[in-house]
Amino acid sequence: MSRDTDAKTDPKTERLFDKRTVERNIKKTLIGRKDYEKHLKTLPDVASKGVYGGKDGEEGEGDDSSSAGGSNSGH
């Protein structure tokens, strides 16, 4: 059981399950599809921590005023 906990924090193991490389690692049989699915089930739900763009988001307001503001005033 402690091995599973260590595997989650081990950077080398985390790379095996990285979204960008997981399909390649499965094809190379470095991990199995079942291992990957099991890993996905252990991940916490962090949807509530996400930042969404839109009228209320600061990200959208800052981008418009800083980049477009300078070019629109001369346009």
MARBA-3410 file (N, C-alpha, C, O; in Angstrom, 1 decimal):
75
0.8,-1.2,0.0,0.0,0.0,0.0,0.8,1.3,0.0,0.5,2.2,-0.7 ~ 1.9,1.3,0.7,2.8,2.4,0.7,3.4,2.7,-0.6,3.8,3.8,-1.0 ~ 3.6,1.6,-1.4,4.1,1.8,-2.7,3.2,2.6,-3.6,3.7,3.4,-4.4 ~ 1.9,2.4,-3.5,1.0,3.2,-4.3,1.1,4.7,-3.9,1.0,5.5,-4.8 ~ 1.2,5.0,-2.6,1.4,6.4,-2.2,2.7,6.9,-2.7,2.7,8.1,-3.2
3.7,6.2,-2.7,5.0,6.7,-3.2,5.0,6.9,-4.7,5.6,7.8,-5.2 ~ 4.2,6.0,-5.4,4.1,6.1,-6.8,3.5,7.4,-7.3,3.8,8.0,-8.3 ~ 2.5,7.9,-6.5,1.8,9.1,-6.8,2.7,10.3,-6.7,2.5,11.3,-7.4 ~ 3.6,10.3,-5.8,4.5,11.5,-5.5,5.8,11.4,-6.3,6.5,12.4,-6.4 ~ 6.1,10.2,-6.8,7.3,10.1,-7.6,7.2,10.8,-8.9,6.3,10.4,-9.7
8.1,11.7,-9.2,8.0,12.5,-10.5,8.2,11.6,-11.7,7.5,11.8,-12.7 ~ 9.0,10.5,-11.6,9.1,9.6,-12.8,7.8,8.9,-13.1,7.4,8.7,-14.2 ~ 7.1,8.5,-12.0,5.9,7.8,-12.2,4.8,8.8,-12.7,4.0,8.4,-13.5 ~ 4.8,10.0,-12.2,3.9,11.0,-12.7,4.0,11.3,-14.2,3.0,11.5,-14.8 ~ 5.2,11.2,-14.7,5.4,11.4,-16.1,4.8,10.3,-16.9,4.3,10.6,-18.0
4.7,9.1,-16.4,4.1,8.0,-17.1,2.6,8.3,-17.4,2.1,7.9,-18.4 ~ 2.0,8.9,-16.4,0.6,9.2,-16.5,0.2,10.6,-17.0,-0.9,11.0,-17.0 ~ 1.2,11.3,-17.5,1.0,12.7,-18.0,0.1,12.6,-19.2,0.3,11.8,-20.1 ~ -0.9,13.5,-19.3,-1.9,13.5,-20.3,-1.2,13.6,-21.7,-1.7,13.0,-22.7 ~ -0.1,14.3,-21.8,0.5,14.5,-23.1,1.3,13.3,-23.6,1.5,13.2,-24.8
1.7,12.4,-22.7,2.5,11.2,-23.1,1.9,9.9,-22.8,2.5,8.8,-23.1 ~ 0.7,9.9,-22.2,0.2,8.6,-21.7,-0.1,7.6,-22.8,0.1,6.4,-22.6 ~ -0.6,8.1,-23.9,-0.9,7.1,-25.0,0.4,6.5,-25.5,0.4,5.3,-25.8 ~ 1.4,7.2,-25.6,2.7,6.7,-26.1,3.2,5.7,-25.1,3.8,4.6,-25.5 ~ 3.1,6.0,-23.8,3.6,5.1,-22.7,2.8,3.8,-22.7,3.3,2.7,-22.4
1.5,3.9,-23.1,0.7,2.7,-23.1,1.1,1.8,-24.3,1.2,0.6,-24.2 ~ 1.3,2.5,-25.5,1.8,1.7,-26.7,3.1,1.0,-26.4,3.4,-0.1,-26.9 ~ 4.0,1.7,-25.7,5.3,1.1,-25.4,5.2,0.1,-24.2,6.2,-0.5,-23.8 ~ 4.0,-0.1,-23.7,3.7,-1.0,-22.6,4.5,-0.7,-21.3,4.8,-1.5,-20.5 ~ 4.8,0.6,-21.2,5.4,1.1,-19.9,4.3,1.1,-18.8,4.6,0.9,-17.6
3.1,1.3,-19.2,1.9,1.2,-18.3,0.8,0.5,-19.1,0.8,0.5,-20.3 ~ -0.2,0.0,-18.4,-1.3,-0.6,-19.0,-2.5,0.3,-19.0,-2.6,1.3,-18.2 ~ -3.5,0.1,-19.9,-4.7,0.9,-19.9,-5.4,0.9,-18.6,-6.0,1.9,-18.1 ~ -5.4,-0.3,-18.0,-6.1,-0.5,-16.7,-5.4,0.3,-15.6,-6.1,0.9,-14.7 ~ -4.1,0.4,-15.6,-3.3,1.2,-14.7,-3.7,2.7,-14.8,-3.8,3.4,-13.8
-3.8,3.1,-16.1,-4.1,4.5,-16.3,-5.5,4.8,-15.8,-5.7,5.9,-15.2 ~ -6.5,4.0,-16.1,-7.8,4.2,-15.7,-7.9,4.2,-14.2,-8.7,5.0,-13.6 ~ -7.1,3.3,-13.5,-7.1,3.3,-12.1,-6.5,4.6,-11.5,-7.0,5.2,-10.5 ~ -5.5,5.1,-12.2,-4.8,6.4,-11.8,-5.8,7.5,-11.9,-5.9,8.4,-11.0 ~ -6.6,7.6,-13.0,-7.6,8.6,-13.2,-8.6,8.6,-12.1,-9.1,9.7,-11.6
-9.0,7.5,-11.6,-10.0,7.4,-10.5,-9.5,7.9,-9.2,-10.2,8.3,-8.3 ~ -8.1,7.9,-9.0,-7.6,8.3,-7.8,-7.4,9.8,-7.7,-7.1,10.4,-6.7 ~ -7.5,10.5,-8.9,-7.3,11.9,-8.9,-8.4,12.7,-8.2,-9.6,12.3,-8.4 ~ -8.1,13.7,-7.5,-9.2,14.5,-6.8,-10.0,15.3,-7.8,-9.4,15.7,-8.9 ~ -11.2,15.6,-7.5,-12.0,16.5,-8.3,-11.7,18.0,-8.0,-12.0,18.4,-6.9
-11.1,18.6,-8.9,-10.6,20.0,-8.7,-11.4,21.0,-9.6,-10.9,22.1,-9.9 ~ -12.5,20.6,-10.1,-13.3,21.4,-11.0,-13.7,22.8,-10.4,-13.8,23.8,-11.0 ~ -13.9,22.8,-9.1,-14.3,24.0,-8.4,-13.2,25.0,-8.3,-13.4,26.2,-8.0 ~ -11.9,24.5,-8.5,-10.8,25.4,-8.4,-10.5,26.1,-9.8,-9.6,26.9,-9.9 ~ -11.2,25.7,-10.8,-10.9,26.2,-12.2,-11.3,27.7,-12.3,-12.2,28.2,-11.6
-10.7,28.4,-13.2,-11.0,29.8,-13.5,-11.6,29.8,-15.0,-10.9,29.3,-15.9 ~ -12.7,30.3,-15.1,-13.4,30.4,-16.4,-13.4,31.8,-16.9,-13.6,32.7,-16.1 ~ -13.1,32.0,-18.2,-13.1,33.3,-18.8,-14.6,33.8,-19.0,-15.5,33.0,-19.0 ~ -14.7,35.1,-19.1,-16.0,35.6,-19.3,-16.1,37.0,-18.8,-15.0,37.6,-18.5 ~ -17.3,37.6,-18.7,-17.5,39.0,-18.3,-17.0,39.2,-16.8,-16.5,40.3,-16.5
-17.2,38.2,-16.0,-16.8,38.4,-14.6,-15.4,38.1,-14.3,-14.9,38.4,-13.2 ~ -14.7,37.4,-15.2,-13.3,37.0,-15.0,-12.3,38.2,-15.1,-12.4,39.0,-16.1 ~ -11.4,38.3,-14.2,-10.4,39.4,-14.3,-9.4,39.1,-15.5,-8.9,40.1,-16.1 ~ -9.2,37.8,-15.8,-8.3,37.5,-16.9,-8.7,38.2,-18.2,-7.9,38.7,-18.9 ~ -10.0,38.1,-18.5,-10.5,38.7,-19.8,-10.4,40.2,-19.8,-10.0,40.8,-20.8
-10.6,40.9,-18.7,-10.6,42.3,-18.6,-9.1,42.8,-18.7,-8.9,43.8,-19.4 ~ -8.2,42.1,-18.1,-6.8,42.5,-18.1,-6.2,42.4,-19.5,-5.4,43.2,-19.9 ~ -6.6,41.3,-20.2,-6.1,41.1,-21.5,-6.6,42.2,-22.5,-5.8,42.6,-23.3 ~ -7.8,42.6,-22.4,-8.4,43.5,-23.3,-7.8,44.9,-23.1,-7.5,45.6,-24.1 ~ -7.6,45.3,-21.9,-7.2,46.7,-21.6,-5.7,46.9,-21.9,-5.2,47.9,-22.3
-4.9,45.8,-21.6,-3.4,46.0,-21.8,-3.0,45.8,-23.2,-2.2,46.6,-23.7 ~ -3.5,44.8,-24.0,-3.0,44.6,-25.3,-3.8,45.3,-26.4,-3.2,45.9,-27.2 ~ -5.1,45.3,-26.3,-5.9,46.0,-27.3,-6.0,47.5,-27.1,-6.2,48.2,-28.0 ~ -5.9,47.9,-25.8,-6.1,49.3,-25.5,-5.1,50.2,-26.2,-5.5,51.3,-26.7 ~ -3.8,49.8,-26.3,-2.8,50.6,-26.9,-3.0,50.6,-28.4,-2.8,51.7,-29.0
-3.3,49.5,-29.0,-3.5,49.5,-30.4,-4.8,50.1,-30.9,-4.8,50.6,-32.0 ~ -5.8,50.0,-30.1,-7.1,50.6,-30.6,-7.1,52.1,-30.5,-7.8,52.8,-31.3 ~ -6.4,52.7,-29.5,-6.4,54.1,-29.3,-5.8,54.8,-30.5,-6.2,55.9,-30.9 ~ -4.8,54.2,-31.2,-4.2,54.8,-32.3,-4.9,54.4,-33.6,-4.6,55.0,-34.7 ~ -5.8,53.5,-33.6,-6.5,53.0,-34.7,-7.6,53.8,-35.1,-8.3,53.6,-36.0
END
